[in-house]
Amino acid sequence: MIEIRTLATGSKGNCYHITDGSTPLLLECGIRFKDIQKQLNFKTSNLAGCLVTHEHKDHCAGLQDVLKAGINTYMSAGTAEAIGIHHHRIKKVEAKKQFQLGTWTILPFDVQHDVSEPFGFLLANQAGDKLLFATDTYYIKYKFNGLTHLMVECNYSMKILYENVSAGRIPKVLKKRVMQSHFSLENFKEFLQENDLSKVQEIWMLHLSDTNSNEEQFKQEIQELTGKMIYVP
């Protein structure tokens, strides 16, 4: 049984707490560690680790204090170099080479974002649950079998983005960056249709844009498409 808790999501900071009942982890640390502690009622000594997808501050702003707290943090070599913090608790992992963290077997994989070496993570536990975590990517080229939980970015819709550009609410130059670095509703739908969702229990739609998304519309469309339990934190 996987429990997911959103501590922060979006451009101001991203941080999620997950546990399978045995091994609690942080996914991202893009907010102050003090705020992470408060939201977890200061029960952070049992955290087995933190996974960081890339070097943008909204995903790693709290890293230094996470490390000081004695929490091993896992990321690509490219991300570690871009962040520029040298610490013995930063553990560099490689794409498509799995590693063990308590009861989790974790497989990093490459994603598409405008940074050094961004990763997504596939986490499997001993009970047979499989959680996919992917954020800040405009495309996911891999297919996954037996997923039970999805935590995937759904940042914007093409329709809303084009409407905002046409109305002058968003500069054209920003449109290009969004499309080359974030997962659209349209790509999210395509990804869901190409993967085996037969065992999926929950779909978490993460990192919605403040201006280029519509929470209710996104939730409804994915619910109709999949028939699954949808969460938009």
N, C-alpha and C positions, 0 to 999 in steps of 0.2 A: 504494500500500500504506500503510494507516494503522496506526500503532502507538500503542497507548493504555497509559498507565501510571498507576495510582492511587497518589498520594502520601498522601492521607488522604480518608476519606469518613465521613459521619455527623455527629451533633450536636456532636462535639468539634472538627470541622474538615474542610473539603473542599478538595481540590486535586488536579488531574489534569494530566498532561503528555501532549500528543499531538504527533505529527509525521507528515507524509506523506513523510518522507525528505529534504525540502528546507526546510520552514519549521516549526520547533518552536514550540509555544505552551503557555501555562498556561491551564487553565480553572479559575477561582477561585484565591484565595490566602488561604484560611482558616486557615493555619498559619503559624508563624514562618518568615521567609525563610531563616533559618539552617538550619532543618530541610528546606526545599525544596532548598537548596544541597547539603546532605549527601546527600540521596537521589538527586540528579542528579550526584553525584561532582564537585560544584563547577563543572559545565559549564553555566553559566547565561548566559554572555555572548552565546550565539547565539539566545536566546529572542527571537522577533519581537514578542511581545506577550502580554498576559494579558486574558482576558475575565472580567468579574465580573457575575453575574446579579442580585444585590441586596445590600442593606446589612447584613444580619445578620452578626455577627462570625465565625460559623463558615464564612463565604464570603469575608471580606475582612480578617481580622485581621492579615495580613502585608502589607497594601497599602503602608503607608508605606515599608517597606524595599524592596519591589518597585520602587516609584517611584524611590527613592534609587539603586537599581542600574541605572537608566536604561532600565527596561522600560515601554513605553507600555501603558496599561491602559484598556480599552474598557468602557463602561457607559452606562446611560441617564442623562439629565439628572436625573431624579428620584432615582436611586441616588446620583449624585455629590453632590447637595444633601443627602441624608440622611446620607451618610458625613461630609460636612463638611470634607474635606481639599481644599485648593486647590493644585493642582500642574499645571505645564505638560504633564506626561506623562499626565494624565487626559484621555482623549478621549471626548467625549460623542457617542453614536450614537443614531439614531432607529429605532423599530420599522418594519419592512418597507422600510427603505432600506439596501441592501447596500453593503458597503465591502470594499476589498482589503487583504489583509495577507500579503505575500509571495506564495506560490502558492495561498493560500486566498481564496475569495470568501465573505464572511460575511454572513448575513442575520439580524439580530436580529428577534425577534417577541415579542409580549406574552403573558405567562402570568398565572395567578391565584394570588396569594399575599398575605399580610397585611402588605405593605410598600408603599413609595412608587411605584415603577415597575419591576417585575421583568421580566426578559427571559429567553427561551431563545435559543439560537443554532443556525442551520443552517449548516454549514461544507461547502463544496464545493471540491475541488482540481482541478488540471488533468488528472489521470489519470481523472477521472470518478467518484471516490469522493464520497459524501455522508454526513456525520456529523451526527446530530441530538443536541444537548445540551440537556436540560431537567430542572431540579431545583427542588424547593420550589414545587410548583404542584398544586392539586387537580384541575385540568382542563386539557387542551390542545385548543383549539377548531379547530386547523388540521389539514389532511391533507397528507401529504408523498409525493412520488413519487420513486422511484429511490434510496431510502436504502440505504446499504451498512453503516453502523454506527449503532447507537443507544446513547446514554448517557442513561438516563432514570431519574428517581427512582421507587422502589417502596417507600414508607416503611412501610406497615402493611396489615393485612387487616382488614376490617370485623369478621369473626368473632372474631379475637384481641382486637381493641380492645373489643368489647362484653363479651367474657369477662373482660377485665381490669377494666372498669368495674363489672361485676356482682360481682366478687370483692373490690372495694374497693382494688385495686392502683393504680388510676388515678382521680383525681377526675373527676366528670362534666363540670366546666367545661373540663378539658383535652381531653376527647373532642371537644367542639365545635371547639376551636382546631385540633386535628389534622385534623379532617374539612374544615375551611375553609381549610387552608393546605398540605396535603401530598397526594401522589399515592398512592392506595390500590392494592392488588393488583387489585381489581375494575376500577377505572378504567384501570389499565395494560393489562389484558387487552382491554378494550373499545377502547382506543386502538390496540393492535396489530391487532385484527381490522378496524379501519376504514382501515388504511393498507396501502399496497403493500409487501409484505415480500419480493418475489420476488428482489431483488438483495442482501438483507441477509446479511452474513457473520457479524456479531457483535452480540449484545445485552448491554449492561452494565446491570445493575440496581443503582442507586445509592442511598445514603442510607437504608439499612434502619434502622428503629427498633430500639433495644436491647430494648424490652419488647413492642412490638406487631407483631413480625414473626417469621417462621421461615425462616431462610435456605434450608435444604434443601427445605422444602415449596415456597417461592416459586420456586426454581430448577427444581424438577421440573415444576411446573405450567406454567411459561412454556416449558420445553423441549418438553413434550407438546403445547402449543398451537401452537408455531411450527416445531418441528423444527430450530431454529437453535442455533448455539454460544452458550451462556449463561455470562456471568461475573458473579459476585457478589463484588466486592472487599472 
